[in-house]
C-alpha cells in the first residue's frame, strides 16, 4: 500500500492553491482515471439499447473520443 504525503502550494494567508505530486503518483492517478473512464463507457454501453458492435471497432471509437 502506497503512503501518500500531501504537499500543498499556499498563498500568503495559508489558503491552498495547488498540490505537488511525485511523478509516479501523478502517473498512477492518470492511469486510474483512464481505467475509470473505460469502466464508465462500458457501463453506459451495457445500459443503452444500442446495437452491439465488434470489440475492435469499439476500441477505435474510444481512442478517437479521447483525442
N, CA, C and O atoms as a Tripos MOL2 file, in Angstrom:
@<TRIPOS>MOLECULE
protein
  268   267    67     0     0
PROTEIN
NO_CHARGES

@<TRIPOS>ATOM
      1 N           0.8410   -1.1850    0.0000 N.3       1 UNK1
      2 CA          0.0000    0.0000    0.0000 C.3       1 UNK1
      3 C           0.8820    1.2420    0.0000 C.2       1 UNK1
      4 O           1.7940    1.3650    0.8180 O.2       1 UNK1
      5 N           0.6110    2.1430   -0.9020 N.am      2 UNK2
      6 CA          1.4040    3.3570   -1.0280 C.3       2 UNK2
      7 C           1.0240    4.3620    0.0570 C.2       2 UNK2
      8 O          -0.1400    4.4930    0.4350 O.2       2 UNK2
      9 N           2.0310    5.0560    0.5350 N.am      3 UNK3
     10 CA          1.8000    6.1190    1.5090 C.3       3 UNK3
     11 C           1.8140    7.4380    0.7480 C.2       3 UNK3
     12 O           2.7780    7.7480    0.0490 O.2       3 UNK3
     13 N           0.7440    8.2090    0.8870 N.am      4 UNK4
     14 CA          0.6350    9.4930    0.1960 C.3       4 UNK4
     15 C           0.9170   10.6150    1.1750 C.2       4 UNK4
     16 O           0.2720   10.7320    2.2170 O.2       4 UNK4
     17 N           1.8810   11.4280    0.8250 N.am      5 UNK5
     18 CA          2.1930   12.6050    1.6160 C.3       5 UNK5
     19 C           1.6380   13.8120    0.8800 C.2       5 UNK5
     20 O           1.9990   14.0710   -0.2680 O.2       5 UNK5
     21 N           0.7660   14.5430    1.5410 N.am      6 UNK6
     22 CA          0.1630   15.7050    0.9010 C.3       6 UNK6
     23 C           1.0800   16.9130    1.0450 C.2       6 UNK6
     24 O           1.5530   17.2360    2.1350 O.2       6 UNK6
     25 N           1.3150   17.5660   -0.0800 N.am      7 UNK7
     26 CA          2.1030   18.7990   -0.1070 C.3       7 UNK7
     27 C           1.3220   19.8170   -0.9230 C.2       7 UNK7
     28 O           0.9430   19.5610   -2.0660 O.2       7 UNK7
     29 N           1.0920   20.9610   -0.3240 N.am      8 UNK8
     30 CA          0.2640   21.9770   -0.9630 C.3       8 UNK8
     31 C           1.0540   23.2440   -1.2290 C.2       8 UNK8
     32 O           2.0040   23.5660   -0.5140 O.2       8 UNK8
     33 N           0.6460   23.9560   -2.2680 N.am      9 UNK9
     34 CA          1.1170   25.3100   -2.5120 C.3       9 UNK9
     35 C           0.0880   26.2220   -1.8590 C.2       9 UNK9
     36 O          -1.1150   26.0550   -2.0620 O.2       9 UNK9
     37 N           0.5600   27.1790   -1.0810 N.am     10 UNK10
     38 CA         -0.3540   28.0630   -0.3640 C.3      10 UNK10
     39 C          -0.0130   29.5220   -0.6570 C.2      10 UNK10
     40 O           1.1070   29.8500   -1.0460 O.2      10 UNK10
     41 N          -1.0130   30.3920   -0.4590 N.am     11 UNK11
     42 CA         -0.7670   31.8180   -0.6170 C.3      11 UNK11
     43 C          -0.3170   32.4030    0.7200 C.2      11 UNK11
     44 O          -0.0810   31.6700    1.6810 O.2      11 UNK11
     45 N          -0.2020   33.7190    0.7700 N.am     12 UNK12
     46 CA          0.2950   34.3860    1.9740 C.3      12 UNK12
     47 C          -0.5900   34.1500    3.1950 C.2      12 UNK12
     48 O          -0.1090   34.1920    4.3270 O.2      12 UNK12
     49 N          -1.8770   33.9040    2.9720 N.am     13 UNK13
     50 CA         -2.8040   33.6560    4.0890 C.3      13 UNK13
     51 C          -2.9180   32.1790    4.4370 C.2      13 UNK13
     52 O          -3.6910   31.8050    5.3200 O.2      13 UNK13
     53 N          -2.1620   31.3470    3.7560 N.am     14 UNK14
     54 CA         -2.2110   29.9170    4.0430 C.3      14 UNK14
     55 C          -3.3050   29.1590    3.3100 C.2      14 UNK14
     56 O          -3.5230   27.9760    3.5720 O.2      14 UNK14
     57 N          -4.0010   29.8350    2.3830 N.am     15 UNK15
     58 CA         -5.0380   29.1530    1.6010 C.3      15 UNK15
     59 C          -4.3810   28.2530    0.5600 C.2      15 UNK15
     60 O          -3.4320   28.6510   -0.1160 O.2      15 UNK15
     61 N          -4.8970   27.0510    0.4460 N.am     16 UNK16
     62 CA         -4.3500   26.0950   -0.5090 C.3      16 UNK16
     63 C          -4.6890   26.5150   -1.9330 C.2      16 UNK16
     64 O          -5.8450   26.7830   -2.2630 O.2      16 UNK16
     65 N          -3.6590   26.5640   -2.7650 N.am     17 UNK17
     66 CA         -3.8150   26.9540   -4.1650 C.3      17 UNK17
     67 C          -3.5800   25.7890   -5.1150 C.2      17 UNK17
     68 O          -4.1200   25.7700   -6.2200 O.2      17 UNK17
     69 N          -2.7910   24.8350   -4.6990 N.am     18 UNK18
     70 CA         -2.4450   23.7040   -5.5610 C.3      18 UNK18
     71 C          -1.8270   22.6000   -4.7460 C.2      18 UNK18
     72 O          -1.6480   22.7140   -3.5330 O.2      18 UNK18
     73 N          -1.5090   21.5380   -5.4310 N.am     19 UNK19
     74 CA         -0.9150   20.3780   -4.7900 C.3      19 UNK19
     75 C           0.3150   19.9480   -5.5800 C.2      19 UNK19
     76 O           0.3650   20.0940   -6.8010 O.2      19 UNK19
     77 N           1.2920   19.4250   -4.8780 N.am     20 UNK20
     78 CA          2.5150   18.9340   -5.5010 C.3      20 UNK20
     79 C           2.4980   17.4100   -5.4190 C.2      20 UNK20
     80 O           2.3360   16.8410   -4.3390 O.2      20 UNK20
     81 N           2.6670   16.7540   -6.5680 N.am     21 UNK21
     82 CA          2.6690   15.2950   -6.6290 C.3      21 UNK21
     83 C           3.9890   14.7920   -7.1780 C.2      21 UNK21
     84 O           4.6120   15.4380   -8.0210 O.2      21 UNK21
     85 N           4.4130   13.6210   -6.6890 N.am     22 UNK22
     86 CA          5.5480   12.9470   -7.3130 C.3      22 UNK22
     87 C           5.0930   12.4810   -8.6860 C.2      22 UNK22
     88 O           3.9130   12.1900   -8.8830 O.2      22 UNK22
     89 N           6.0060   12.4080   -9.6270 N.am     23 UNK23
     90 CA          5.6670   11.9760  -10.9850 C.3      23 UNK23
     91 C           5.0250   10.5960  -10.9660 C.2      23 UNK23
     92 O           4.0400   10.3720  -11.6700 O.2      23 UNK23
     93 N           5.5500    9.6760  -10.1880 N.am     24 UNK24
     94 CA          4.9970    8.3170  -10.1320 C.3      24 UNK24
     95 C           3.5490    8.3430   -9.6420 C.2      24 UNK24
     96 O           2.6980    7.6400  -10.1860 O.2      24 UNK24
     97 N           3.2700    9.1410   -8.6280 N.am     25 UNK25
     98 CA          1.9120    9.2410   -8.1090 C.3      25 UNK25
     99 C           0.9820    9.8850   -9.1470 C.2      25 UNK25
    100 O          -0.1590    9.4530   -9.3130 O.2      25 UNK25
    101 N           1.4640   10.9000   -9.8290 N.am     26 UNK26
    102 CA          0.6920   11.5630  -10.8780 C.3      26 UNK26
    103 C           0.3290   10.5710  -11.9860 C.2      26 UNK26
    104 O          -0.8190   10.5260  -12.4300 O.2      26 UNK26
    105 N           1.3090    9.7790  -12.4300 N.am     27 UNK27
    106 CA          1.0630    8.7940  -13.4760 C.3      27 UNK27
    107 C           0.0620    7.7420  -13.0130 C.2      27 UNK27
    108 O          -0.7830    7.3050  -13.7940 O.2      27 UNK27
    109 N           0.1490    7.3340  -11.7620 N.am     28 UNK28
    110 CA         -0.7780    6.3620  -11.2040 C.3      28 UNK28
    111 C          -2.2100    6.9190  -11.2210 C.2      28 UNK28
    112 O          -3.1560    6.2090  -11.5650 O.2      28 UNK28
    113 N          -2.3520    8.1690  -10.8530 N.am     29 UNK29
    114 CA         -3.6720    8.8140  -10.8720 C.3      29 UNK29
    115 C          -4.2170    8.8700  -12.2940 C.2      29 UNK29
    116 O          -5.3960    8.5940  -12.5150 O.2      29 UNK29
    117 N          -3.3750    9.2210  -13.2560 N.am     30 UNK30
    118 CA         -3.8170    9.2710  -14.6520 C.3      30 UNK30
    119 C          -4.2630    7.8980  -15.1380 C.2      30 UNK30
    120 O          -5.2770    7.7870  -15.8270 O.2      30 UNK30
    121 N          -3.5230    6.8560  -14.7890 N.am     31 UNK31
    122 CA         -3.9030    5.5010  -15.1790 C.3      31 UNK31
    123 C          -5.2370    5.1070  -14.5520 C.2      31 UNK31
    124 O          -6.0830    4.4970  -15.2060 O.2      31 UNK31
    125 N          -5.4180    5.4560  -13.2860 N.am     32 UNK32
    126 CA         -6.6770    5.1510  -12.6100 C.3      32 UNK32
    127 C          -7.8460    5.8760  -13.2770 C.2      32 UNK32
    128 O          -8.9190    5.2980  -13.4500 O.2      32 UNK32
    129 N          -7.6410    7.1340  -13.6500 N.am     33 UNK33
    130 CA         -8.6990    7.9010  -14.3130 C.3      33 UNK33
    131 C          -9.0460    7.3070  -15.6720 C.2      33 UNK33
    132 O         -10.2130    7.2650  -16.0620 O.2      33 UNK33
    133 N          -8.0230    6.8500  -16.3890 N.am     34 UNK34
    134 CA         -8.2480    6.2350  -17.6880 C.3      34 UNK34
    135 C          -9.0480    4.9360  -17.5360 C.2      34 UNK34
    136 O          -9.9630    4.6680  -18.3140 O.2      34 UNK34
    137 N          -8.6960    4.1450  -16.5360 N.am     35 UNK35
    138 CA         -9.4260    2.9040  -16.2780 C.3      35 UNK35
    139 C         -10.8720    3.1970  -15.8790 C.2      35 UNK35
    140 O         -11.7940    2.5140  -16.3260 O.2      35 UNK35
    141 N         -11.0630    4.2060  -15.0450 N.am     36 UNK36
    142 CA        -12.4120    4.5870  -14.6360 C.3      36 UNK36
    143 C         -13.2450    5.0390  -15.8310 C.2      36 UNK36
    144 O         -14.4260    4.7030  -15.9250 O.2      36 UNK36
    145 N         -12.6420    5.7960  -16.7440 N.am     37 UNK37
    146 CA        -13.3550    6.2400  -17.9400 C.3      37 UNK37
    147 C         -13.7790    5.0350  -18.7840 C.2      37 UNK37
    148 O         -14.8780    5.0260  -19.3370 O.2      37 UNK37
    149 N         -12.9250    4.0290  -18.8860 N.am     38 UNK38
    150 CA        -13.2670    2.8240  -19.6360 C.3      38 UNK38
    151 C         -14.4160    2.0730  -18.9820 C.2      38 UNK38
    152 O         -15.3170    1.5850  -19.6630 O.2      38 UNK38
    153 N         -14.3790    1.9830  -17.6720 N.am     39 UNK39
    154 CA        -15.4540    1.3060  -16.9350 C.3      39 UNK39
    155 C         -16.7700    2.0390  -17.1330 C.2      39 UNK39
    156 O         -17.8060    1.4130  -17.3560 O.2      39 UNK39
    157 N         -16.7350    3.3510  -17.0520 N.am     40 UNK40
    158 CA        -17.9580    4.1410  -17.2470 C.3      40 UNK40
    159 C         -18.4950    3.9830  -18.6630 C.2      40 UNK40
    160 O         -19.7060    3.8870  -18.8620 O.2      40 UNK40
    161 N         -17.5980    3.9560  -19.6500 N.am     41 UNK41
    162 CA        -18.0290    3.7680  -21.0350 C.3      41 UNK41
    163 C         -18.6620    2.3940  -21.2060 C.2      41 UNK41
    164 O         -19.6770    2.2550  -21.8890 O.2      41 UNK41
    165 N         -18.0730    1.3960  -20.5970 N.am     42 UNK42
    166 CA        -18.6350    0.0420  -20.6630 C.3      42 UNK42
    167 C         -20.0220    0.0060  -20.0200 C.2      42 UNK42
    168 O         -20.9680   -0.5370  -20.5910 O.2      42 UNK42
    169 N         -20.1300    0.5890  -18.8320 N.am     43 UNK43
    170 CA        -21.4260    0.6140  -18.1390 C.3      43 UNK43
    171 C         -22.4870    1.3390  -18.9630 C.2      43 UNK43
    172 O         -23.6320    0.8920  -19.0400 O.2      43 UNK43
    173 N         -22.1090    2.4530  -19.5750 N.am     44 UNK44
    174 CA        -23.0560    3.2060  -20.3980 C.3      44 UNK44
    175 C         -23.4780    2.3870  -21.6110 C.2      44 UNK44
    176 O         -24.6490    2.3970  -21.9920 O.2      44 UNK44
    177 N         -22.5360    1.6830  -22.2140 N.am     45 UNK45
    178 CA        -22.8570    0.8590  -23.3770 C.3      45 UNK45
    179 C         -23.7890   -0.2810  -22.9900 C.2      45 UNK45
    180 O         -24.7330   -0.5870  -23.7200 O.2      45 UNK45
    181 N         -23.5340   -0.9070  -21.8530 N.am     46 UNK46
    182 CA        -24.3830   -2.0090  -21.3920 C.3      46 UNK46
    183 C         -25.8070   -1.5200  -21.1120 C.2      46 UNK46
    184 O         -26.7740   -2.2380  -21.3650 O.2      46 UNK46
    185 N         -25.9310   -0.3060  -20.5930 N.am     47 UNK47
    186 CA        -27.2340    0.2280  -20.2040 C.3      47 UNK47
    187 C         -28.0400    0.7350  -21.4030 C.2      47 UNK47
    188 O         -29.2590    0.8790  -21.3110 O.2      47 UNK47
    189 N         -27.3720    1.0050  -22.5220 N.am     48 UNK48
    190 CA        -28.0810    1.5570  -23.6830 C.3      48 UNK48
    191 C         -28.7490    0.4480  -24.4810 C.2      48 UNK48
    192 O         -28.4410   -0.7320  -24.3120 O.2      48 UNK48
    193 N         -29.6500    0.8370  -25.3340 N.am     49 UNK49
    194 CA        -30.3400   -0.1020  -26.2100 C.3      49 UNK49
    195 C         -29.6880   -0.1640  -27.5880 C.2      49 UNK49
    196 O         -30.2720   -0.6880  -28.5360 O.2      49 UNK49
    197 N         -28.4670    0.3790  -27.6900 N.am     50 UNK50
    198 CA        -27.7780    0.4040  -28.9780 C.3      50 UNK50
    199 C         -27.3910   -0.9980  -29.4180 C.2      50 UNK50
    200 O         -27.2370   -1.9100  -28.6050 O.2      50 UNK50
    201 N         -27.2420   -1.1420  -30.7190 N.am     51 UNK51
    202 CA        -26.8110   -2.4110  -31.3010 C.3      51 UNK51
    203 C         -25.3540   -2.6640  -30.9180 C.2      51 UNK51
    204 O         -24.5480   -1.7350  -30.8720 O.2      51 UNK51
    205 N         -25.0250   -3.9110  -30.6470 N.am     52 UNK52
    206 CA        -23.6550   -4.2750  -30.2930 C.3      52 UNK52
    207 C         -22.7500   -4.1110  -31.5100 C.2      52 UNK52
    208 O         -23.1620   -4.3670  -32.6410 O.2      52 UNK52
    209 N         -21.5030   -3.6780  -31.2640 N.am     53 UNK53
    210 CA        -20.5120   -3.5510  -32.3330 C.3      53 UNK53
    211 C         -19.3020   -4.3990  -31.9520 C.2      53 UNK53
    212 O         -19.1170   -4.7210  -30.7790 O.2      53 UNK53
    213 N         -18.4810   -4.7610  -32.9310 N.am     54 UNK54
    214 CA        -17.2890   -5.5600  -32.6380 C.3      54 UNK54
    215 C         -16.3580   -4.8320  -31.6680 C.2      54 UNK54
    216 O         -16.2780   -3.6040  -31.6690 O.2      54 UNK54
    217 N         -15.6630   -5.6050  -30.8470 N.am     55 UNK55
    218 CA        -14.7770   -5.0670  -29.8210 C.3      55 UNK55
    219 C         -13.7410   -4.1200  -30.4110 C.2      55 UNK55
    220 O         -13.5370   -3.0290  -29.8780 O.2      55 UNK55
    221 N         -13.0840   -4.5090  -31.4950 N.am     56 UNK56
    222 CA        -12.0450   -3.6660  -32.1010 C.3      56 UNK56
    223 C         -12.6140   -2.3220  -32.5520 C.2      56 UNK56
    224 O         -11.9620   -1.2890  -32.4000 O.2      56 UNK56
    225 N         -13.8040   -2.3320  -33.0970 N.am     57 UNK57
    226 CA        -14.4380   -1.0850  -33.5160 C.3      57 UNK57
    227 C         -14.7170   -0.1990  -32.3030 C.2      57 UNK57
    228 O         -14.5120    1.0130  -32.3550 O.2      57 UNK57
    229 N         -15.1770   -0.7990  -31.2290 N.am     58 UNK58
    230 CA        -15.4480   -0.0380  -30.0040 C.3      58 UNK58
    231 C         -14.1650    0.5990  -29.4790 C.2      58 UNK58
    232 O         -14.1660    1.7650  -29.0850 O.2      58 UNK58
    233 N         -13.0680   -0.1650  -29.4710 N.am     59 UNK59
    234 CA        -11.7860    0.3970  -29.0140 C.3      59 UNK59
    235 C         -11.3580    1.5800  -29.8620 C.2      59 UNK59
    236 O         -10.8860    2.5880  -29.3360 O.2      59 UNK59
    237 N         -11.5200    1.4630  -31.1600 N.am     60 UNK60
    238 CA        -11.1450    2.5630  -32.0600 C.3      60 UNK60
    239 C         -11.9820    3.8080  -31.7720 C.2      60 UNK60
    240 O         -11.4580    4.9220  -31.7700 O.2      60 UNK60
    241 N         -13.2740    3.6250  -31.5290 N.am     61 UNK61
    242 CA        -14.1390    4.7660  -31.2330 C.3      61 UNK61
    243 C         -13.7630    5.4130  -29.9110 C.2      61 UNK61
    244 O         -13.7830    6.6380  -29.7920 O.2      61 UNK61
    245 N         -13.4220    4.6080  -28.9210 N.am     62 UNK62
    246 CA        -12.9960    5.1470  -27.6200 C.3      62 UNK62
    247 C         -11.7070    5.9330  -27.7880 C.2      62 UNK62
    248 O         -11.5700    7.0250  -27.2370 O.2      62 UNK62
    249 N         -10.7630    5.3900  -28.5430 N.am     63 UNK63
    250 CA         -9.4890    6.0810  -28.7750 C.3      63 UNK63
    251 C          -9.7260    7.4280  -29.4590 C.2      63 UNK63
    252 O          -9.1150    8.4280  -29.0810 O.2      63 UNK63
    253 N         -10.5950    7.4630  -30.4480 N.am     64 UNK64
    254 CA        -10.8970    8.7230  -31.1470 C.3      64 UNK64
    255 C         -11.5380    9.7300  -30.2060 C.2      64 UNK64
    256 O         -11.2550   10.9240  -30.2970 O.2      64 UNK64
    257 N         -12.3880    9.2730  -29.3120 N.am     65 UNK65
    258 CA        -13.0800   10.2120  -28.4260 C.3      65 UNK65
    259 C         -12.1420   10.8240  -27.3880 C.2      65 UNK65
    260 O         -12.4610   11.8640  -26.8110 O.2      65 UNK65
    261 N         -11.0100   10.2070  -27.1450 N.am     66 UNK66
    262 CA        -10.0500   10.7180  -26.1480 C.3      66 UNK66
    263 C          -9.1040   11.7510  -26.7280 C.2      66 UNK66
    264 O          -8.3640   12.3880  -25.9780 O.2      66 UNK66
    265 N          -9.1040   11.9320  -28.0020 N.am     67 UNK67
    266 CA         -8.1560   12.8860  -28.6430 C.3      67 UNK67
    267 C          -8.6510   14.2780  -28.5640 C.2      67 UNK67
    268 O          -7.9890   15.1970  -29.0460 O.2      67 UNK67
@<TRIPOS>BOND
     1     1     2 1
     2     2     3 1
     3     3     4 2
     4     3     5 am
     5     5     6 1
     6     6     7 1
     7     7     8 2
     8     7     9 am
     9     9    10 1
    10    10    11 1
    11    11    12 2
    12    11    13 am
    13    13    14 1
    14    14    15 1
    15    15    16 2
    16    15    17 am
    17    17    18 1
    18    18    19 1
    19    19    20 2
    20    19    21 am
    21    21    22 1
    22    22    23 1
    23    23    24 2
    24    23    25 am
    25    25    26 1
    26    26    27 1
    27    27    28 2
    28    27    29 am
    29    29    30 1
    30    30    31 1
    31    31    32 2
    32    31    33 am
    33    33    34 1
    34    34    35 1
    35    35    36 2
    36    35    37 am
    37    37    38 1
    38    38    39 1
    39    39    40 2
    40    39    41 am
    41    41    42 1
    42    42    43 1
    43    43    44 2
    44    43    45 am
    45    45    46 1
    46    46    47 1
    47    47    48 2
    48    47    49 am
    49    49    50 1
    50    50    51 1
    51    51    52 2
    52    51    53 am
    53    53    54 1
    54    54    55 1
    55    55    56 2
    56    55    57 am
    57    57    58 1
    58    58    59 1
    59    59    60 2
    60    59    61 am
    61    61    62 1
    62    62    63 1
    63    63    64 2
    64    63    65 am
    65    65    66 1
    66    66    67 1
    67    67    68 2
    68    67    69 am
    69    69    70 1
    70    70    71 1
    71    71    72 2
    72    71    73 am
    73    73    74 1
    74    74    75 1
    75    75    76 2
    76    75    77 am
    77    77    78 1
    78    78    79 1
    79    79    80 2
    80    79    81 am
    81    81    82 1
    82    82    83 1
    83    83    84 2
    84    83    85 am
    85    85    86 1
    86    86    87 1
    87    87    88 2
    88    87    89 am
    89    89    90 1
    90    90    91 1
    91    91    92 2
    92    91    93 am
    93    93    94 1
    94    94    95 1
    95    95    96 2
    96    95    97 am
    97    97    98 1
    98    98    99 1
    99    99   100 2
   100    99   101 am
   101   101   102 1
   102   102   103 1
   103   103   104 2
   104   103   105 am
   105   105   106 1
   106   106   107 1
   107   107   108 2
   108   107   109 am
   109   109   110 1
   110   110   111 1
   111   111   112 2
   112   111   113 am
   113   113   114 1
   114   114   115 1
   115   115   116 2
   116   115   117 am
   117   117   118 1
   118   118   119 1
   119   119   120 2
   120   119   121 am
   121   121   122 1
   122   122   123 1
   123   123   124 2
   124   123   125 am
   125   125   126 1
   126   126   127 1
   127   127   128 2
   128   127   129 am
   129   129   130 1
   130   130   131 1
   131   131   132 2
   132   131   133 am
   133   133   134 1
   134   134   135 1
   135   135   136 2
   136   135   137 am
   137   137   138 1
   138   138   139 1
   139   139   140 2
   140   139   141 am
   141   141   142 1
   142   142   143 1
   143   143   144 2
   144   143   145 am
   145   145   146 1
   146   146   147 1
   147   147   148 2
   148   147   149 am
   149   149   150 1
   150   150   151 1
   151   151   152 2
   152   151   153 am
   153   153   154 1
   154   154   155 1
   155   155   156 2
   156   155   157 am
   157   157   158 1
   158   158   159 1
   159   159   160 2
   160   159   161 am
   161   161   162 1
   162   162   163 1
   163   163   164 2
   164   163   165 am
   165   165   166 1
   166   166   167 1
   167   167   168 2
   168   167   169 am
   169   169   170 1
   170   170   171 1
   171   171   172 2
   172   171   173 am
   173   173   174 1
   174   174   175 1
   175   175   176 2
   176   175   177 am
   177   177   178 1
   178   178   179 1
   179   179   180 2
   180   179   181 am
   181   181   182 1
   182   182   183 1
   183   183   184 2
   184   183   185 am
   185   185   186 1
   186   186   187 1
   187   187   188 2
   188   187   189 am
   189   189   190 1
   190   190   191 1
   191   191   192 2
   192   191   193 am
   193   193   194 1
   194   194   195 1
   195   195   196 2
   196   195   197 am
   197   197   198 1
   198   198   199 1
   199   199   200 2
   200   199   201 am
   201   201   202 1
   202   202   203 1
   203   203   204 2
   204   203   205 am
   205   205   206 1
   206   206   207 1
   207   207   208 2
   208   207   209 am
   209   209   210 1
   210   210   211 1
   211   211   212 2
   212   211   213 am
   213   213   214 1
   214   214   215 1
   215   215   216 2
   216   215   217 am
   217   217   218 1
   218   218   219 1
   219   219   220 2
   220   219   221 am
   221   221   222 1
   222   222   223 1
   223   223   224 2
   224   223   225 am
   225   225   226 1
   226   226   227 1
   227   227   228 2
   228   227   229 am
   229   229   230 1
   230   230   231 1
   231   231   232 2
   232   231   233 am
   233   233   234 1
   234   234   235 1
   235   235   236 2
   236   235   237 am
   237   237   238 1
   238   238   239 1
   239   239   240 2
   240   239   241 am
   241   241   242 1
   242   242   243 1
   243   243   244 2
   244   243   245 am
   245   245   246 1
   246   246   247 1
   247   247   248 2
   248   247   249 am
   249   249   250 1
   250   250   251 1
   251   251   252 2
   252   251   253 am
   253   253   254 1
   254   254   255 1
   255   255   256 2
   256   255   257 am
   257   257   258 1
   258   258   259 1
   259   259   260 2
   260   259   261 am
   261   261   262 1
   262   262   263 1
   263   263   264 2
   264   263   265 am
   265   265   266 1
   266   266   267 1
   267   267   268 2
@<TRIPOS>SUBSTRUCTURE
     1 UNK1         2 RESIDUE 1 A UNK
     2 UNK2         6 RESIDUE 1 A UNK
     3 UNK3        10 RESIDUE 1 A UNK
     4 UNK4        14 RESIDUE 1 A UNK
     5 UNK5        18 RESIDUE 1 A UNK
     6 UNK6        22 RESIDUE 1 A UNK
     7 UNK7        26 RESIDUE 1 A UNK
     8 UNK8        30 RESIDUE 1 A UNK
     9 UNK9        34 RESIDUE 1 A UNK
    10 UNK10       38 RESIDUE 1 A UNK
    11 UNK11       42 RESIDUE 1 A UNK
    12 UNK12       46 RESIDUE 1 A UNK
    13 UNK13       50 RESIDUE 1 A UNK
    14 UNK14       54 RESIDUE 1 A UNK
    15 UNK15       58 RESIDUE 1 A UNK
    16 UNK16       62 RESIDUE 1 A UNK
    17 UNK17       66 RESIDUE 1 A UNK
    18 UNK18       70 RESIDUE 1 A UNK
    19 UNK19       74 RESIDUE 1 A UNK
    20 UNK20       78 RESIDUE 1 A UNK
    21 UNK21       82 RESIDUE 1 A UNK
    22 UNK22       86 RESIDUE 1 A UNK
    23 UNK23       90 RESIDUE 1 A UNK
    24 UNK24       94 RESIDUE 1 A UNK
    25 UNK25       98 RESIDUE 1 A UNK
    26 UNK26      102 RESIDUE 1 A UNK
    27 UNK27      106 RESIDUE 1 A UNK
    28 UNK28      110 RESIDUE 1 A UNK
    29 UNK29      114 RESIDUE 1 A UNK
    30 UNK30      118 RESIDUE 1 A UNK
    31 UNK31      122 RESIDUE 1 A UNK
    32 UNK32      126 RESIDUE 1 A UNK
    33 UNK33      130 RESIDUE 1 A UNK
    34 UNK34      134 RESIDUE 1 A UNK
    35 UNK35      138 RESIDUE 1 A UNK
    36 UNK36      142 RESIDUE 1 A UNK
    37 UNK37      146 RESIDUE 1 A UNK
    38 UNK38      150 RESIDUE 1 A UNK
    39 UNK39      154 RESIDUE 1 A UNK
    40 UNK40      158 RESIDUE 1 A UNK
    41 UNK41      162 RESIDUE 1 A UNK
    42 UNK42      166 RESIDUE 1 A UNK
    43 UNK43      170 RESIDUE 1 A UNK
    44 UNK44      174 RESIDUE 1 A UNK
    45 UNK45      178 RESIDUE 1 A UNK
    46 UNK46      182 RESIDUE 1 A UNK
    47 UNK47      186 RESIDUE 1 A UNK
    48 UNK48      190 RESIDUE 1 A UNK
    49 UNK49      194 RESIDUE 1 A UNK
    50 UNK50      198 RESIDUE 1 A UNK
    51 UNK51      202 RESIDUE 1 A UNK
    52 UNK52      206 RESIDUE 1 A UNK
    53 UNK53      210 RESIDUE 1 A UNK
    54 UNK54      214 RESIDUE 1 A UNK
    55 UNK55      218 RESIDUE 1 A UNK
    56 UNK56      222 RESIDUE 1 A UNK
    57 UNK57      226 RESIDUE 1 A UNK
    58 UNK58      230 RESIDUE 1 A UNK
    59 UNK59      234 RESIDUE 1 A UNK
    60 UNK60      238 RESIDUE 1 A UNK
    61 UNK61      242 RESIDUE 1 A UNK
    62 UNK62      246 RESIDUE 1 A UNK
    63 UNK63      250 RESIDUE 1 A UNK
    64 UNK64      254 RESIDUE 1 A UNK
    65 UNK65      258 RESIDUE 1 A UNK
    66 UNK66      262 RESIDUE 1 A UNK
    67 UNK67      266 RESIDUE 1 A UNK
